Amino acid sequence: MTEVNFDEITSYQRYKLMASLIVPRPIALVTTISASGVVNAAPFSMFNMIGEDPPILMISINRVADGKLKDTAANILDNGEFVVHMSDEPLAQKMHACGEAFPSNVSELDAVGLTPVASHTVAPPRIKESPIAFECVLHEKLETASRYVFIGRIKWLAARDGLIDTEAWRVNLREYRPIARFGASFYTRTEDRFALADRAGTAPAQQTAIDQI
């Protein structure tokens, strides 16, 4: 076994190990809006759901090299609103491009060619090309020396037509193919799926675990 004492390595070394081993991670493409009305969009893979009651999710945003806040963090602290989008393969390249260092007065949506549409409950817009959008308000925050961790409370969900059955409350997984972050600059698809039988040996009926949840 390779043994590593995290107290004896640098934060960058810890980041390299954790970010390449705790994978795959879902990607949040987050839109926020500045006080001057500029729409910011940025991807973050330190992201996940936390719970459903209340419906909350988490985004962890690091500070930049000089200790300043990224636009997304500054905007959330300013007005407490943001929209989290899931990315699929058709959106992947433009999602990745939103991670470039654009000036604060430049909207990434304009720069990479994504389409803003009005949200239902918050000021930041949703992205038309995304299959899923969660409109969020700031529920709680945690500040460390290196980053802010924002806990968002989901107020509204918008999904591409055909993805959600709102009578059975099921997701059509055959049509939902989000991508995820792997180590370094690698991403992974989510199309290679399999179902496991329970301990009694019972397989999921009619491929329910594959097709829908």
DASUL-V585151 format. One record per pair of residues at least 12 apart in sequence whose C-alpha atoms are under 6 Angstrom apart, sorted by the first residue. I is the first residue (numbers start at 1). J is the second residue. D is the distance in whole Angstrom. If there is no record, write none. Layout:
BEGIN
i->I j->J d->D
i->I j->J d->D
END
This chain:
BEGIN
i->20 j->183 d->4
i->23 j->182 d->6
i->24 j->180 d->6
i->24 j->181 d->5
i->24 j->182 d->5
i->25 j->45 d->6
i->25 j->180 d->5
i->25 j->181 d->5
i->26 j->45 d->6
i->26 j->180 d->5
i->27 j->44 d->6
i->27 j->45 d->4
i->27 j->180 d->6
i->28 j->43 d->5
i->28 j->44 d->5
i->28 j->84 d->6
i->28 j->85 d->6
i->28 j->86 d->6
i->29 j->42 d->6
i->29 j->43 d->4
i->29 j->84 d->6
i->29 j->85 d->5
i->30 j->42 d->5
i->30 j->83 d->5
i->30 j->84 d->5
i->31 j->82 d->6
i->31 j->83 d->5
i->32 j->82 d->5
i->32 j->124 d->5
i->33 j->124 d->5
i->34 j->75 d->5
i->38 j->107 d->6
i->39 j->107 d->5
i->40 j->107 d->5
i->40 j->108 d->6
i->41 j->108 d->6
i->42 j->98 d->5
i->42 j->99 d->5
i->43 j->99 d->6
i->46 j->59 d->6
i->46 j->60 d->5
i->47 j->59 d->5
i->55 j->153 d->6
i->55 j->154 d->6
i->56 j->152 d->5
i->56 j->153 d->4
i->56 j->154 d->6
i->57 j->151 d->6
i->57 j->152 d->5
i->58 j->150 d->6
i->58 j->151 d->5
i->59 j->149 d->6
i->59 j->150 d->5
i->60 j->148 d->6
i->60 j->149 d->4
i->61 j->147 d->5
i->61 j->148 d->5
i->62 j->146 d->6
i->62 j->147 d->4
i->63 j->146 d->6
i->63 j->147 d->5
i->80 j->137 d->6
i->80 j->138 d->5
i->81 j->136 d->6
i->81 j->137 d->5
i->82 j->124 d->6
i->82 j->136 d->5
i->83 j->134 d->6
i->83 j->135 d->5
i->83 j->136 d->6
i->84 j->133 d->6
i->84 j->134 d->5
i->85 j->132 d->6
i->85 j->133 d->4
i->86 j->132 d->5
i->87 j->130 d->6
i->87 j->178 d->6
i->88 j->177 d->6
i->88 j->178 d->4
i->88 j->179 d->5
i->94 j->112 d->6
i->115 j->127 d->6
i->115 j->128 d->5
i->131 j->159 d->6
i->131 j->160 d->5
i->132 j->158 d->6
i->132 j->159 d->5
i->133 j->157 d->6
i->133 j->158 d->5
i->134 j->156 d->6
i->134 j->157 d->5
i->135 j->154 d->6
i->135 j->155 d->6
i->135 j->156 d->5
i->136 j->152 d->5
i->136 j->153 d->5
i->136 j->154 d->4
i->136 j->155 d->6
i->137 j->152 d->5
i->137 j->153 d->5
i->138 j->152 d->5
i->139 j->151 d->5
i->139 j->152 d->5
i->139 j->153 d->5
i->170 j->213 d->5
i->171 j->212 d->5
i->171 j->213 d->6
i->172 j->212 d->5
i->173 j->211 d->5
i->173 j->212 d->5
i->174 j->211 d->6
i->177 j->190 d->6
END
